[in-house]
Amino acid sequence: MLVVEDEPQIAAILEAYLKQEGHRVEKAADGRAALTLYRAAKPDLVLLDLMLPGLSGMEVLRAVRADGQTPVI
């Protein structure tokens, strides 16, 4: 699972809950890092913040959609 969130506290909370449920979690704090991690990790799900530094969440979403059918919330 890929969590894309630029607020460190929110990202840490999401990561903790997801790991508690047994998920492997990758985190990115900006759009460019998100795409790099997405391509490397091939996550089953992306939790995506829309307001990100660098590339916006919408730009990240377009790139993910162009690459495949990974679910994005």
Sequence and secondary structure as in RCSB ss.txt:
>XXXX:A:sequence
MLVVEDEPQIAAILEAYLKQEGHRVEKAADGRAALTLYRAAKPDLVLLDLMLPGLSGMEVLRAVRADGQTPVI
>XXXX:A:secstr
 EEE S HHHHHHHHHHHHHTT   EEESSHHHHHHHHHHH  S EEE SS SSS HHHHHHHHHHH    B 
